[in-house]
Amino acid sequence: MLKAIKIELPEEITQLFEEKELESSLKRWAVLELVKEGKLSSGKGAEILGMTRWEFMELMSSYDIPMANFTREELRRQVKEKEGK
């Protein structure tokens, strides 16, 4: 289900975009932020934006958003587990 929202932006911003371009840019930004924060999966992000997972991963890469978000401790633990096998 889609839900429309209304936001107010300064004219300096809205002048930089065509209306449809602004809408898609804001949608893309919101989805990328939610994925980056771990509130949305990359698969769901791809689905919302109408992309394949590969296209979405390329988009994430172009915004320097990591595919996986591990803490140093989680990474160390996983390396130790792999070395033990």
N, C-alpha and C positions, 0 to 999 in steps of 0.2 A: 504494500500500500504506500502510495506517495502522499506526502503532506507538504503543502505550500507554506512558506514563511515569508514574512515581509521584513526587510532590513533597510535601514537608512544609511546611505553612504554619502560622503562629501562629493560635490559635483566634480572636484578635481580627479577623483577616482573614476566616476562613471563616464566622464568624457574620454577616458583612455580606451574604452571598450565599446563594441557593439553590444546591444542588450543581450542577445543570445550568447555571445562570447563571454560576457561578464557572468551570466548564469552558470555556464559550464565551467568557467575558471573557479568560481566560488565552490561549486559542487566538488570539483577535483581537489581543491585545497582542503575542504572539510573531510573528505574521505581519506586523503593522505595523512592528515593530522590524527585522525582516529586510529588509523593503522599504526602510525608511529607511536602513539600512546598505548597501544596494545588493547584498545577498546573495540577493535574491528579486525577481523582476519583479512589477510591479503586476498584470499579467495572471494570473500564477500565484497571487498573493495573492488575487485575486478568485475564482479557481477553487477554492482551498482553503477559502475562507469561504462558497462557494456563492452568490456575488454576481455581478451583471453588472459590467463594467468601470466603467460610470458610477456604480453604487452604491458600488463600492470607491473610486473617485476622490472621491466625496462624503465617505466615511468618512475617507480620508486628509486631506481638507481640514478636517474637524471636529477632527482631532488636530494640525493645523498641520504636516502632512508635505508637503513640496513634491512636485509631480508630476515635476519634473526637478531634478537636483542638479548644477549646473555650478559650477566654480571661477570666480573672477573672470577669470582668464586665458582659460579656455575660452569664456566669454561674450564677452569682448572680441574674440577671434579670430572667433567666429561673426558678431558684428556687423560686423566689417571685411569678412568674406566677403560678407555680404549687401549692404553698401554698394558693394562692387566690382562687383556684377552689375547 
